[in-house]
Amino acid sequence: MSRPYPDRKGSGHEPLRGFCYAVIALEHEAKEVERALTNVGGKQVFAIKKIGFECVLTTKGAIYDPSCIEKLHHYVDQGVPLVDALAYIRQCRESNEKLSTTSFELILPTPQGGTGPAPVPARGMRKQQISGAAPSLRPKPIDFAKNWSMLTEAMSHVLSDPTGTPPWPGGQLDTEKYCKAVWVLCTCPRSPDSDMSPPQRLHSNLQQFLLDHMGQVLQRVQAISIDQSLLSAYLKEWRNFSLGMGYIHAVFHYMNADFCARNTNGQARHDVRTLGYICWRDQLFCKVQIPVRNALLELIQRDREGRPVDGGHQLLSGVIESIVQLGVERRPPTIYCEKFENDFLLATEEFYTKEVQMKLGVDAHDQAAILPEYMLHIEKRLHEEQRRLELYLDRSTEKPLMKRLIKVTIDSHIGTLLDASVAWFDNNRVQEQKRLFRLLERSDGGLEPLRKLIEDRIDREGNEYITRVKNEAQKDPCIYVETILEVYNKYDAMVKEIFKLHPHFTAALDKGCKRFINKNVIASSSGAKSADLLARYAHILLKPNSKAAKARTEKELDEKLTEILTIYGLLEDSDVFQTVYRDKLSQRLIQNTYNEDREKLMINKLKEIKSCSYEYTYKLQRMFTDMEVSQEMNRMYEEFLVKNEADRPALALTTNILTSVSWPQTASKTQFNVPGPLDAALKTFMSFYKDKYQGRCLSWLHAQSNGVLKTLYTAKPYEVHVTTQQAAVLMCFNSPSVDQLTWDGIRQATSLTEREVDLCVQVLVRHKLLLCSGDLKTGNISANMDFQHNTRKVQLWNVQLKDGQQAEDAANLKVVAEDRKYAIQAAIVRLMKSRQTMPHLTLITEVVAQLQATFTPSNQDIKKNIENLIEKDYIERTEDGKSYVYLA
């Protein structure tokens, strides 16, 4: 098996198994030499201590006596490598053989793990012939000139024809001879007539040899004047030189690893390959760089113009790669940038500037017509330049090249492209839209004007759509919200298909829709109207018996609910939506017109929105809990009546027990005269409830209660579904002695408020259950004894809600205003408690920042609440009146 000589550091090729490499240093006057070298694993150590001939050698626990040391010095003095001598001594001791003084054959492990006689080609011998001369410690003289002459001849051969097989004269075995020659020249004693160490002398000689070789190559290259042939000759010489330097670099491995790697005065010497590249750069390339660069630029321009390139892309790639490699000792490769890339970029800019002028050098009308073709051409050019980067340009050129190209072809004409894009968006020209986005995406600031254009377009188109349906949308929340969704879905599809969900255009969609949703012809003053209509639209969809809900499948309803919450996220007054939605949810639960699975799905979706607080969704969930508890309460009440049959009232009663903090409804402060049969049922239930839950107080919500009355005075009996207040008005005419009553008489009999009497009487008169002679408040009101209706069941309990819409809206707005007041005050207190002292403007700014997720408070509202907190001694003004101080 073969192996090269090791270096002094123990590095090199595959070491002998079970041994490490060692080098004995022999000096002219040896007093004491100590070497301790350890192999890669650190398991075997050779310690050679020489004091006269007394030496101890330890390897893998074996101790060699002085006679072995004498033989070791004898072998080394005769030229036997130390490693082979050590291996032979160990081999003889293990086999109990005597040490030979004339020759030996070394047994080495085979690569497959076995053993057997193996030649030692790395040492250039099969058997070592050993003379019987007395050992000597003096180093043998080395003929530096002779060894260097041998290396010079070999290197000249390699550089002239590195593609030969084998590249070195004499074959592979002589390759190791040259490696040994380098090792000998690096380790030989210093010559008395030289002021340089042997490695320095060898390095200097090698540098001079390379400089002389560069002079010969330069003459051959400069003899060629044609650009195409110049590049071919240059590339051929470079490839020969580069390949040859690879072989030379390997031969000088010992010098690279030992001498070149050591720092001298803080600077490392160049290894052989780098030294060769520097000589090529300084002595050849710098003298032919201008014709080489011009030839490269000429070929690249031919390639861009579509003309054939002699030598193909391989010629361009090879020459450009050689220029990159010349900067191998510096990063980034400045030689490539300075000598080629800068001129290449200038030529690129000039070429495409002329081409763009030819393409767009027409009048405005024709220019708009050819822009689609122009964009297609630019995309093609960009792909071509990307292909050139892959074929023959360095990857470091990609960023500056594309920047120059985008600047000339796109950045300079963004305004023209955006003007033309208006027609493309109007006419839904998808391909032009996609191409425009792809081109502007490459530009550093190209997307921002396009984003602004899309945002303004969404706002303008949304307002136009709402204006068209203004009259219908004010009455029907479905029309209003579905118009908004039509615009949103249109541009949402555009953002997905055209703009590939780019963050710029996702933000443009949100901002554009937010602008027209919160301010349009219907929501002219604020976004509160949009929030109110959106909540009512959700109410319609969540009612199982509504037309909108019946016309859709479960999947479609789920998608619509998701869309509602998407629009909810764009509202500036989301607290209005929350108030109205909670109120409508309570109506659905009380009237038992809800789908529990759908309602809980909506609540889960609300939980995912940041602006919906945990407290709000908890209250919604608690409302469902109350309904479940009420069902159980009614079951227990029925069991109570079964056990106490004597106490069972004549009127059947079903109740819902609502927790006051979770529900928006509040009990009326006026005293309502409950009709007699109903009053008896209420008293029975209250007696049952107080016995079961002591300390709890029940307040009846008569405005939300309803029941069924049967008409016994009509020819055909009807079931009239009415509210408790409507029932009280009708019961006023249930006495035979009462034929007619006035408006004031009804109010005194029922103790209802004026608004409640108006709503009840209007509904009953409109549906002809009551008759009025003259004006409602001044005329006489009587029961219609000839009442007729198309159906047996007459639904009047839900009509009142429609008639009282304006009052309900006013009540909701009042609740919102009250909630906002407390929210502003809470934000002020939190900020002041954490800061203790704050300037007026800073306080207002941070209050707005905290609350803008649900609503944007006005400066006037904030100032008003600051005054309230000052009156309550939460904060006080400083003496200068410009700041506030928190009072603990």
C-alpha positions in Angstrom: 0.0 0.0 0.0 1.2 3.5 -0.7 1.3 6.7 1.4 3.1 10.0 1.1 5.5 11.4 3.7 3.9 13.1 6.6 4.4 16.7 7.6 5.8 17.8 11.0 2.3 18.5 12.3 1.2 15.0 11.8 -1.3 15.9 9.0 -1.3 14.2 5.7 -2.9 11.2 4.2 -4.1 7.9 5.8 -1.7 7.0 8.7 -0.5 3.5 9.6 -2.9 1.7 11.8 -1.8 1.6 15.4 1.0 4.2 14.9 1.4 7.9 14.6 3.8 9.8 12.5 6.9 11.2 14.1 9.9 13.2 12.8 13.3 13.1 14.4 15.1 16.4 14.5 18.8 16.0 14.2 20.9 19.1 14.8 24.7 19.5 14.3 25.3 19.8 18.0 22.6 17.8 19.7 22.4 18.4 23.4 18.9 17.3 24.1 16.0 16.7 21.6 12.6 15.9 22.8 9.7 15.2 20.5 6.2 14.1 21.7 3.8 13.7 18.9 0.3 12.2 19.3 -1.9 10.7 16.6 -5.4 11.8 15.8 -7.0 9.7 18.4 -4.5 10.5 21.1 -4.1 6.8 22.0 -0.5 6.1 20.9 2.4 8.3 22.0 6.1 8.1 20.9 8.4 9.8 23.3 12.0 9.9 22.1 14.5 11.3 24.5 18.0 11.3 23.4 20.9 11.9 25.8 23.8 10.1 24.2 22.3 6.7 23.4 20.0 6.4 26.4 16.5 6.5 25.0 13.1 5.2 26.1 10.5 4.5 23.4 6.9 3.8 24.5 4.2 2.7 22.1 0.9 1.1 23.1 2.4 0.1 26.4 5.5 -1.6 25.0 8.9 -0.5 26.4 11.9 -0.8 24.0 15.4 -1.3 25.5 18.5 0.7 24.5 19.5 -2.0 22.0 16.3 -1.3 20.1 17.1 2.4 20.2 20.5 1.8 18.8 19.0 -0.1 15.9 16.4 2.6 15.4 19.1 5.3 15.0 21.0 3.0 12.7 18.0 2.5 10.4 17.2 6.2 10.4 20.8 7.1 9.6 20.7 4.8 6.6 17.7 6.6 5.2 14.9 4.3 6.4 11.8 6.4 7.4 11.2 6.5 11.1 7.7 5.1 10.8 8.8 2.1 8.9 11.7 1.5 11.3 9.4 1.7 14.3 6.9 -0.7 12.6 9.7 -3.2 11.9 11.0 -3.1 15.4 7.4 -3.7 16.8 6.8 -6.4 14.3 10.0 -8.3 15.3 9.3 -8.0 19.0 5.7 -9.3 18.6 7.0 -12.3 16.5 10.2 -12.8 18.7 12.5 -12.4 15.7 15.9 -10.8 15.7 16.5 -7.4 14.3 18.3 -7.5 11.0 21.2 -5.1 10.3 21.2 -5.6 6.6 17.6 -5.6 5.3 14.0 -6.1 6.5 10.5 -6.7 5.0 7.7 -4.8 6.7 4.4 -6.6 7.3 1.5 -4.0 7.1 -2.3 -4.3 7.6 -4.1 -4.7 4.3 -7.0 -2.3 3.5 -9.5 -5.2 4.1 -8.2 -5.5 7.7 -6.0 -8.6 7.1 -2.2 -8.7 7.3 0.5 -10.0 5.0 3.7 -8.9 3.3 3.1 -5.6 1.7 5.5 -3.4 -0.2 6.3 0.0 1.0 5.9 2.1 -2.2 5.5 5.3 -0.1 9.1 4.8 0.8 10.2 3.8 -2.7 11.4 0.3 -1.7 10.2 -3.2 -1.1 13.2 -4.2 1.1 15.4 -1.9 3.0 19.1 -2.6 2.5 21.0 -1.6 5.6 24.8 -1.4 5.8 26.7 -2.3 8.9 28.3 1.0 9.2 28.3 2.7 12.6 25.3 5.0 13.2 25.8 8.7 12.8 23.7 11.6 14.1 24.9 14.2 11.6 22.4 15.3 8.9 23.2 14.2 5.4 23.9 17.2 3.0 21.1 18.1 0.6 21.8 19.4 -3.0 19.1 22.2 -3.1 19.9 23.2 -6.7 19.6 19.6 -8.0 16.2 19.0 -6.3 14.9 22.4 -7.4 16.0 21.7 -11.0 14.1 18.4 -10.9 11.0 20.3 -9.6 11.3 23.0 -12.3 11.5 20.6 -15.1 8.4 18.7 -13.8 6.4 21.9 -13.2 7.2 23.2 -16.7 5.9 19.9 -18.1 2.7 20.0 -16.1 1.9 23.6 -17.0 2.6 23.1 -20.7 0.4 20.0 -21.0 -1.7 19.4 -17.8 -4.2 17.2 -19.6 -1.7 14.4 -20.2 -2.2 11.0 -18.6 -0.4 11.0 -16.2 0.4 14.7 -16.0 3.8 14.2 -14.4 6.7 12.8 -16.4 7.4 9.3 -15.3 3.9 8.5 -14.0 2.3 8.3 -10.6 5.3 6.9 -8.7 7.4 9.9 -9.7 4.6 12.2 -8.3 5.6 10.9 -4.9 9.2 11.6 -5.8 8.4 15.2 -6.3 6.4 15.3 -3.0 9.5 13.9 -1.3 11.7 16.5 -2.9 9.5 19.3 -1.6 9.6 17.7 1.9 13.4 17.4 1.7 13.9 21.0 0.5 11.6 22.3 3.3 13.3 20.3 6.1 17.0 20.4 5.0 19.5 22.5 7.0 19.9 26.1 6.2 22.6 26.8 3.6 25.5 28.9 5.0 25.5 31.1 2.0 21.8 31.9 2.1 20.0 34.4 4.3 16.7 32.6 3.9 15.4 29.4 5.5 14.9 26.5 3.2 11.1 27.0 3.0 11.5 30.7 2.3 14.0 29.9 -0.4 11.7 27.3 -2.0 8.7 29.7 -1.9 10.8 32.5 -3.5 12.1 30.3 -6.2 8.6 29.0 -7.0 7.3 32.6 -7.2 10.1 33.5 -9.7 9.3 30.4 -11.7 5.7 31.4 -12.0 6.6 35.0 -13.0 8.8 33.7 -15.8 6.1 31.4 -17.0 3.6 34.3 -17.1 5.9 36.2 -19.4 5.8 33.3 -21.9 2.0 33.0 -21.7 1.6 36.8 -22.1 3.5 36.7 -25.4 1.3 34.0 -26.8 -1.9 35.8 -25.8 -0.8 39.3 -27.0 0.1 37.8 -30.4 -3.7 37.4 -31.1 -5.6 40.6 -32.1 -9.1 39.3 -33.1 -11.5 39.5 -30.1 -13.1 36.1 -30.6 -9.7 34.3 -31.0 -8.3 36.4 -28.1 -10.9 35.0 -25.7 -10.4 31.5 -26.9 -6.7 31.7 -26.6 -7.0 33.4 -23.2 -9.4 30.7 -21.9 -7.2 27.9 -23.2 -4.1 29.3 -21.5 -6.1 29.8 -18.3 -7.5 26.3 -18.2 -4.0 24.8 -18.7 -2.6 27.1 -16.0 -5.4 26.5 -13.6 -5.3 22.7 -14.0 -1.5 22.6 -13.8 -1.5 24.8 -10.6 -3.9 22.2 -9.1 -1.3 19.5 -9.5 1.5 21.7 -8.3 -0.5 22.8 -5.3 -0.9 19.1 -4.3 2.9 18.4 -4.7 3.7 21.4 -2.5 1.2 20.3 0.1 3.9 20.1 2.8 5.0 23.6 2.2 1.4 24.9 2.1 0.5 23.2 5.4 3.7 24.0 7.3 5.4 27.1 6.0 2.6 29.0 4.3 0.1 28.5 7.1 2.4 30.0 9.7 2.0 33.7 10.4 5.0 36.0 10.1 4.6 39.4 11.6 0.8 38.9 11.7 0.5 38.0 8.0 0.1 34.6 6.5 1.9 33.7 3.2 -0.1 32.7 0.2 -0.4 29.0 -0.6 0.9 27.8 -4.0 -2.5 28.0 -5.8 -3.2 31.5 -4.6 0.3 32.5 -5.5 -0.2 31.3 -9.0 -3.5 33.2 -9.4 -1.9 36.4 -8.1 1.0 36.0 -10.6 -1.6 35.5 -13.4 -3.6 38.5 -12.4 -0.7 40.9 -12.0 1.5 39.7 -14.9 -1.0 38.7 -17.5 -4.6 39.7 -16.9 -4.0 43.3 -15.9 -2.1 43.7 -19.2 -4.8 42.3 -21.4 -7.9 43.2 -19.4 -9.2 45.9 -21.7 -9.3 43.8 -24.9 -10.6 40.8 -22.9 -13.4 43.0 -21.3 -14.3 44.6 -24.7 -14.5 41.2 -26.3 -16.8 39.9 -23.5 -19.1 42.8 -23.8 -19.3 42.5 -27.5 -20.3 38.8 -27.3 -22.9 39.6 -24.6 -24.5 42.3 -26.8 -24.6 39.8 -29.7 -26.4 37.4 -27.4 -28.9 40.0 -26.3 -29.6 41.0 -29.9 -30.3 37.3 -30.8 -27.2 36.9 -33.0 -25.1 33.7 -32.8 -22.2 33.7 -30.4 -19.1 31.9 -31.6 -17.8 29.6 -29.0 -21.2 29.6 -27.3 -21.9 30.3 -23.7 -19.1 28.0 -22.6 -16.5 30.6 -23.8 -18.2 33.4 -21.9 -18.7 31.3 -18.8 -15.0 30.1 -18.8 -13.5 33.6 -19.2 -15.8 35.2 -16.6 -15.2 32.4 -14.2 -11.4 32.9 -14.5 -11.9 36.6 -13.6 -13.9 35.6 -10.5 -11.2 33.2 -9.4 -8.5 35.8 -9.7 -10.0 37.5 -6.7 -9.9 34.3 -4.7 -7.8 35.8 -1.8 -10.4 38.6 -1.3 -14.2 38.5 -0.6 -16.2 39.8 -2.3 -14.3 39.2 -5.5 -13.3 42.8 -6.2 -11.3 42.0 -9.3 -14.4 40.8 -11.0 -16.4 43.8 -9.9 -13.7 46.4 -10.8 -12.4 44.9 -14.1 -15.7 43.6 -15.6 -18.9 44.0 -13.6 -19.0 47.8 -13.5 -18.5 48.1 -17.2 -21.0 45.3 -17.9 -23.7 47.1 -15.9 -23.1 50.4 -17.7 -23.3 48.6 -21.1 -26.5 46.9 -19.9 -28.1 50.2 -18.9 -27.2 51.8 -22.2 -28.5 48.9 -24.2 -31.9 48.7 -22.5 -32.3 52.5 -22.4 -32.1 52.6 -26.2 -34.4 49.7 -26.5 -37.1 51.2 -24.2 -36.9 54.5 -26.2 -37.6 52.6 -29.4 -40.5 50.7 -27.8 -42.2 53.7 -26.2 -41.1 56.5 -28.4 -44.7 57.1 -29.8 -47.5 59.5 -28.9 -49.7 59.0 -25.9 -52.6 57.2 -27.6 -50.4 54.7 -29.4 -48.3 54.3 -26.2 -51.4 53.1 -24.2 -52.1 50.6 -26.9 -48.7 49.1 -26.9 -48.1 48.9 -23.2 -49.5 45.4 -22.8 -47.0 44.2 -25.5 -44.3 46.3 -23.8 -44.8 44.6 -20.5 -44.7 41.2 -22.2 -41.4 42.1 -23.8 -39.9 43.3 -20.5 -40.9 40.1 -18.8 -39.2 38.2 -21.6 -36.1 40.3 -21.2 -36.0 39.7 -17.4 -36.2 36.0 -18.0 -33.4 36.2 -20.5 -31.1 38.1 -18.1 -31.9 35.5 -15.4 -30.8 32.8 -17.9 -27.6 34.6 -18.6 -26.9 34.8 -14.9 -27.3 31.0 -14.7 -25.2 30.3 -17.8 -22.2 32.5 -17.6 -22.4 35.4 -15.1 -21.4 35.3 -11.5 -24.3 35.1 -9.0 -23.0 38.2 -7.2 -24.1 40.2 -10.3 -27.8 39.3 -10.0 -28.8 42.0 -7.6 -27.1 45.0 -9.3 -28.0 43.7 -12.8 -31.7 43.4 -11.9 -31.7 46.7 -10.2 -30.3 48.5 -13.3 -32.7 46.7 -15.5 -35.8 47.5 -13.4 -34.7 51.1 -13.1 -34.5 51.5 -16.9 -37.5 49.4 -18.0 -40.0 49.9 -15.1 -39.2 52.6 -12.6 -38.9 55.3 -15.2 -42.4 54.5 -16.6 -44.5 53.6 -13.4 -46.8 56.6 -14.0 -47.5 55.6 -17.6 -48.2 52.0 -16.6 -50.6 53.1 -13.7 -52.5 55.4 -16.0 -53.1 52.6 -18.4 -54.0 50.2 -15.7 -57.2 52.1 -14.9 -58.7 50.8 -18.2 -57.3 47.3 -17.5 -59.1 47.2 -14.1 -62.3 48.7 -15.6 -62.4 46.1 -18.4 -61.3 43.2 -16.2 -58.2 42.5 -18.3 -56.7 39.9 -15.9 -53.5 39.1 -17.8 -52.5 42.7 -18.0 -53.2 43.1 -14.2 -51.1 40.1 -13.3 -48.3 41.2 -15.5 -48.3 44.7 -14.1 -48.2 43.3 -10.6 -45.3 41.0 -11.4 -43.3 43.8 -12.9 -43.9 46.4 -10.2 -43.2 43.8 -7.5 -39.6 43.7 -8.7 -39.3 47.5 -8.2 -38.4 48.8 -4.7 -41.1 51.3 -4.6 -43.3 50.2 -7.5 -46.1 48.5 -5.4 -46.9 51.5 -3.2 -48.6 53.6 -6.0 -50.4 50.6 -7.2 -51.6 49.8 -3.7 -52.9 53.4 -3.3 -54.7 53.1 -6.6 -56.4 49.9 -5.5 -57.4 51.3 -2.1 -58.9 54.5 -3.7 -60.7 52.3 -6.3 -62.3 50.1 -3.6 -63.5 53.2 -1.6 -64.9 54.9 -4.7 -66.6 51.8 -6.0 -68.1 50.8 -2.6 -69.7 54.3 -2.3 -71.1 54.0 -5.8 -72.7 50.6 -5.1 -74.3 51.8 -1.8 -75.6 55.0 -3.5 -77.4 52.9 -6.1 -79.4 51.0 -3.4 -79.6 53.8 -0.9 -83.4 53.8 -0.6 -83.8 50.0 -0.2 -80.8 49.6 2.0 -82.0 52.0 4.6 -85.0 49.8 5.2 -83.5 46.4 4.6 -80.3 45.4 6.3 -79.9 42.4 3.9 -79.5 44.7 0.9 -77.1 47.0 2.7 -74.8 44.3 4.0 -74.9 42.1 0.8 -73.9 45.2 -1.2 -70.9 45.7 1.0 -70.1 42.0 0.7 -70.4 42.2 -3.1 -67.6 44.8 -3.2 -65.5 43.1 -0.6 -65.7 39.7 -2.3 -64.9 41.1 -5.7 -61.7 42.7 -4.5 -60.8 39.9 -2.2 -60.8 37.6 -5.2 -58.6 40.1 -7.0 -56.1 40.1 -4.1 -56.0 36.3 -4.2 -55.8 35.8 -7.9 -53.9 38.9 -9.2 -51.8 40.0 -6.2 -51.2 36.5 -4.7 -52.3 37.7 -1.2 -49.4 40.2 -1.1 -49.4 42.1 2.3 -49.6 45.5 0.5 -52.9 44.6 -1.2 -54.4 42.7 1.7 -53.9 46.0 3.6 -55.3 48.0 0.6 -58.4 45.8 0.7 -59.0 46.3 4.4 -58.3 50.1 4.3 -60.4 50.7 1.2 -63.4 48.7 2.6 -63.0 50.3 6.0 -63.3 53.7 4.4 -66.6 53.2 2.5 -68.2 51.0 5.2 -67.8 53.5 7.9 -68.6 56.6 5.8 -71.1 56.5 3.0 -74.5 58.0 2.1 -76.3 55.8 4.7 -73.6 56.0 7.4 -72.8 59.7 6.7 -71.8 60.9 10.2 -70.1 57.8 11.6 -69.9 54.0 11.3 -72.5 53.4 14.0 -75.3 52.9 11.3 -73.2 50.3 9.5 -72.6 48.4 12.7 -76.3 48.5 13.6 -77.4 47.2 10.2 -74.7 44.5 10.2 -75.9 43.2 13.6 -79.5 43.2 12.3 -78.4 41.3 9.2 -76.8 38.7 11.5 -80.1 38.6 13.5 -82.1 37.8 10.3 -79.7 35.0 9.3 -79.7 33.4 12.8 -83.5 33.3 13.0 -84.4 29.8 11.7 -87.8 30.9 10.3 -86.5 33.9 8.4 -86.6 33.9 4.6 -82.9 34.6 4.4 -82.1 31.6 6.6 -84.5 29.2 4.8 -83.0 30.1 1.4 -79.5 29.0 2.4 -77.9 25.6 3.3 -76.0 25.2 6.5 -72.7 25.6 4.6 -73.9 28.8 3.0 -75.0 30.1 6.3 -71.7 29.3 7.9 -69.9 31.2 5.1 -72.2 34.2 5.5 -71.5 34.3 9.2 -67.8 34.3 8.5 -68.3 37.2 6.0 -70.3 39.1 8.6 -67.4 38.8 11.1 -64.9 39.9 8.4 -66.9 43.1 7.9 -67.2 43.4 11.7 -63.4 43.6 11.8 -63.5 46.7 9.6 -66.0 48.6 11.7 -64.8 51.7 13.6 -67.8 51.4 16.0 -67.7 47.7 16.8 -69.2 48.3 20.3 -72.4 49.3 18.5 -72.5 46.0 16.8 -71.9 44.2 20.1 -74.7 46.1 21.8 -77.3 45.5 19.0 -76.2 41.8 18.5 -76.6 41.1 22.2 -80.0 42.7 22.2 -81.2 40.7 19.2 -79.8 37.5 20.7 -81.8 38.1 23.8 -84.9 38.5 21.7 -84.3 35.3 19.8 -83.8 33.4 23.1 -86.8 34.8 24.8 -89.1 34.3 21.8 -87.6 30.8 21.3 -86.7 31.5 17.7 -83.1 30.3 17.6 -80.9 27.4 16.5 -78.6 26.6 19.4 -75.8 25.0 17.3 -75.7 28.0 15.0 -75.8 30.5 17.8 -72.9 28.8 19.6 -70.9 28.7 16.3 -71.3 32.4 16.0 -70.1 33.0 19.5 -67.0 30.8 18.9 -66.3 33.0 15.8 -66.6 36.1 17.9 -64.1 34.7 20.4 -61.5 34.6 17.6 -61.7 38.4 17.1 -59.4 40.5 19.2 -61.9 43.4 19.6 -64.4 41.1 21.3 -63.5 40.9 24.9 -63.7 37.8 27.0 -66.3 39.5 29.2 -68.6 40.1 26.3 -68.5 36.5 24.9 -68.9 35.2 28.5 -72.1 37.1 28.9 -73.4 35.7 25.6 -72.6 32.2 26.8 -74.2 32.9 30.2 -77.5 33.8 28.4 -77.7 30.2 27.0 -76.9 28.8 30.5 -79.9 30.8 31.8 -82.2 29.3 29.2 -81.1 25.8 30.3 -81.6 26.7 33.9 -85.1 28.1 33.1 -86.2 24.8 31.5 -85.2 22.9 34.6 -87.0 25.6 36.7 -90.2 25.2 34.7 -90.0 21.4 35.2 -89.7 21.8 39.0 -92.5 24.3 39.0 -94.8 21.8 37.2 -93.9 19.2 39.8 -94.7 21.7 42.5 -98.2 22.3 41.0 -98.8 18.6 40.7 -98.1 18.2 44.4 -100.2 21.3 45.2 -103.1 21.0 42.8 -105.2 23.3 44.9 -102.8 26.1 44.3 -102.7 25.6 40.5 -103.7 28.9 38.8 -106.2 28.9 36.0 -103.6 30.4 33.6 -100.7 28.2 32.5 -97.4 29.9 33.0 -93.9 29.4 31.5 -91.1 31.6 32.8 -87.5 32.4 31.8 -85.2 33.3 34.7 -82.6 35.7 33.4 -79.5 36.9 35.2 -79.6 40.7 35.2 -75.8 41.2 34.6 -75.9 39.0 31.5 -79.0 40.2 29.7 -79.6 43.7 28.2 -83.2 43.9 29.3 -84.1 46.0 32.3 -87.4 46.0 34.3 -89.7 49.0 33.9 -89.8 51.4 36.8 -93.6 52.2 36.3 -96.2 50.1 38.1 -98.1 47.9 35.6 -101.6 46.7 36.4 -101.3 43.0 35.5 -104.6 41.4 34.4 -106.2 39.4 37.1 -105.7 35.8 35.8 -102.1 36.5 35.0 -101.5 38.2 38.3 -102.6 35.1 40.2 -100.3 32.9 38.2 -97.3 35.3 38.8 -98.0 35.3 42.6 -98.1 31.4 42.7 -94.7 31.2 40.8 -93.1 33.8 43.1 -94.2 31.9 46.1 -92.6 28.8 44.7 -89.4 30.6 43.7 -88.9 32.4 47.1 -89.3 29.2 49.0 -86.6 27.6 46.8 -84.2 30.5 46.6 -84.3 32.8 49.6 -82.8 36.2 49.2 -83.2 36.5 45.4 -85.4 39.2 43.9 -87.5 38.7 40.8 -88.4 41.6 38.5 -90.9 40.9 35.7 -90.1 42.0 32.1 -93.7 42.5 30.9 -92.6 44.2 27.7 -90.8 41.0 26.6 -93.6 38.6 27.8 -96.3 37.2 25.5 -99.3 35.0 25.7 -102.4 33.7 23.8 -106.0 35.1 24.1 -109.0 33.3 22.6 -111.8 35.4 21.1 -115.1 34.0 22.4 -117.2 36.9 21.1 -116.5 36.3 17.4 -118.5 34.1 15.1 -115.3 32.1 14.5 -112.9 31.7 17.4 -109.3 33.0 17.0 -106.1 32.7 18.9 -104.5 36.1 19.3 -100.8 36.0 20.2 -100.1 39.2 22.0 -97.6 40.8 24.5 -98.6 41.1 28.1 -99.2 44.8 27.6 -101.4 44.2 24.6 -103.3 41.6 26.6 -103.8 44.1 29.4 -105.4 46.6 26.9 -107.7 43.9 25.4 -108.7 42.8 28.9 -110.0 46.3 29.6 -112.9 45.4 27.2 -113.5 41.9 28.7 -116.2 43.2 31.1 -119.8 43.3 29.9 -120.3 46.7 31.4 -117.6 48.3 29.2 -118.5 49.0 25.6 -116.0 51.7 24.9 -113.1 53.5 26.5 -111.0 56.6 25.7 -107.2 56.6 25.4 -106.9 58.2 28.9 -109.2 55.5 30.3 -107.0 52.7 28.9 -103.9 54.4 30.4 -105.5 54.7 33.8 -106.7 51.1 33.7 -103.3 49.6 32.7 -100.9 52.1 34.3 -98.8 52.0 31.1 -96.7 54.8 29.9 -97.9 57.1 27.1 -95.5 55.5 24.6 -96.5 52.0 25.6 -100.2 52.8 25.3 -99.7 54.4 21.9 -97.8 51.3 20.6 -100.3 48.8 21.9 -103.5 50.7 20.8 -102.0 51.4 17.3 -101.2 47.7 16.7 -104.7 46.6 17.9 -106.5 49.2 15.9 -104.4 48.6 12.8 -105.3 44.8 12.9 -109.0 45.7 13.6 -109.3 44.0 17.0 -110.2 47.5 18.3 -112.2 50.2 16.6 -111.6 53.9 17.1 -114.0 56.7 16.2 -112.0 59.8 15.4 -108.6 60.6 16.6 -106.7 58.0 18.6 -106.2 60.1 21.7 -109.6 61.9 21.7 -112.0 59.4 20.1 -113.7 56.5 21.6 -112.1 53.0 21.4 -114.2 49.8 21.4 -113.9 46.1 20.7 -114.6 44.9 17.2 -117.4 42.4 17.7 -117.3 41.5 13.9 -113.5 40.8 13.8 -112.4 38.5 11.0 -109.0 37.2 9.9 -107.6 34.9 7.2 -105.9 32.6 9.7 -107.0 31.2 13.0 -103.8 32.3 14.7 -103.2 36.1 14.7 -99.6 37.1 15.5 -99.4 40.5 17.1 -96.7 40.2 19.7 -93.9 40.7 17.2 -95.6 43.7 15.5 -94.9 45.9 18.4 -91.1 45.4 18.0 -91.3 46.8 14.4 -93.4 49.8 15.4 -91.0 50.5 18.2 -87.9 50.4 16.0 -86.9 54.0 16.5 -87.4 53.8 20.2 -85.3 50.6 20.3 -82.5 52.3 18.2 -82.5 55.2 20.6 -82.3 52.9 23.6 -79.4 51.0 22.1 -77.5 54.2 21.3 -78.1 55.3 24.9 -76.6 52.1 26.2 -73.6 52.5 23.8 -73.0 56.0 25.0 -73.1 54.9 28.7 -70.7 52.0 28.0 -68.4 54.3 26.2 -68.3 56.8 29.1 -67.2 54.1 31.5 -64.7 52.7 29.0 -63.1 56.1 28.6 -62.9 56.7 32.3 -61.5 53.2 32.9 -58.7 53.9 30.3 -57.9 57.2 31.9 -57.6 55.7 35.3 -55.4 52.8 34.1 -53.0 55.2 32.4 -52.8 57.6 35.2 -52.3 54.8 37.8 -49.4 53.4 35.8 -47.8 56.8 35.0 -48.9 58.9 38.0 -48.3 62.1 36.1 -49.2 62.7 32.4 -49.4 65.7 30.1 -52.8 66.5 28.6 -52.0 65.7 25.0 -50.2 62.5 25.8 -53.1 61.3 27.9 -55.6 62.0 25.1 -53.4 60.3 22.5 -52.9 57.1 24.6 -56.6 56.9 25.5 -57.5 56.9 21.8 -54.8 54.2 21.1 -56.3 52.0 23.9 -59.9 52.2 22.7 -59.7 52.4 18.9 -60.1 48.7 18.6 -63.8 49.1 19.6 -64.5 52.7 18.9 -62.6 56.0 18.4 -63.5 58.5 21.2 -63.6 62.2 20.3 -61.4 64.7 22.1 -64.5 66.3 23.5 -65.7 63.0 25.1 -62.2 62.4 26.6 -62.1 66.0 28.1 -65.6 65.6 29.5 -64.7 62.4 31.3 -61.4 63.9 32.5 -63.5 66.5 34.2 -65.8 63.9 35.7 -62.8 62.0 37.2 -61.4 65.3 38.6 -64.8 65.9 40.3 -64.6 62.3 41.7 -61.1 62.9 43.0 -59.4 60.3 40.9 -57.0 62.8 39.3 -56.2 66.5 39.6 -54.5 69.1 37.5 -51.0 70.4 38.1 -50.5 74.1 39.0 -49.6 75.0 35.4 -52.8 73.3 34.2 -51.0 71.3 31.4 -50.7 67.9 33.2 -52.6 65.6 35.5 -51.6 63.8 38.7 -53.1 60.5 39.8 -54.6 60.6 43.3 -54.2 57.2 45.1 
